[in-house]
Amino acid sequence: EPEVTQTPSHQVTQMGQEVILRCVPISNHLYFYWYRQILGQKVEFLVSFYNNEISEKSEIFDDQFSVERPDGSNFTLKIRSTKLEDSAMYFCASTGRGGSGANVLTFGAGSRLTVL
Amino acid sequence: RKEVEQDPGPFNVPEGATVAFNCTYSNSASQSFFWYRQDCRKEPKLLMSVYSSGNEDGRFTAQLNRASQYISLLIRDSKLSDSATYLCVVNLPEGGGNKLTFGTGTQLKVEL
């Protein structure tokens, strides 16, 4: 079964450092997403990406965050200067269909970010 | 009012029991509805989509009441392996994309 892969599985960083989380979406998917889940809290939308540009972003996705699809396979989330409150599990997801229909997202296993 | 609201539980039930989870959503323009399952420290995985007519998949039955903005999930003959957190998920139409909004989840523990 096709899957979304994420690296690293766990990253520990010092506050103020830059972090890049990487994702390889399912190969024929066109829409890509980042979600995050702070420990014990709900899964929250960060950003959606289509056709090499951000299609929507949440209030959480401020100027410290950026996304990029540098080649045909990787989709990255960069946090420029990490804060303690960025500690969370970050999930990448992808889907082959857009629009408001019954679209199913496939999630990666997540990258756990710990900011010290 | 929360966008998607669920009873956090936990629901502790014996094997073989029937258990029901409820969820309400605030935006009446929501168009797609799902139940996801999340095991501890794992990614959410789709359990089933929820259709207006209601739908069943084996031991799982989902219902949608658009008038009441209410979604339910029924699990029959529960098994130990059903222990997980069940996430009610709604696709809000903002921006026309697939911005899923998750509830906080309802934790289920199935016991011997």
Interface residues (C-beta under 8 A of the other chain):
Chain A: Y31 Y33 Y35 Q41 K42 V43 E44 F45 S48 Y50 S55 E56 S58 M89 F91 T95 G98 G99 S100 G101 A102 N103 V104 L105 F107 G108 A109 G110
Chain B: Q31 S32 F34 Q38 R41 K42 E43 P44 K45 L46 S49 Y51 L87 N91 P93 E94 G95 G96 G97 N98 K99 L100 T101 F102 G103 T104 G105
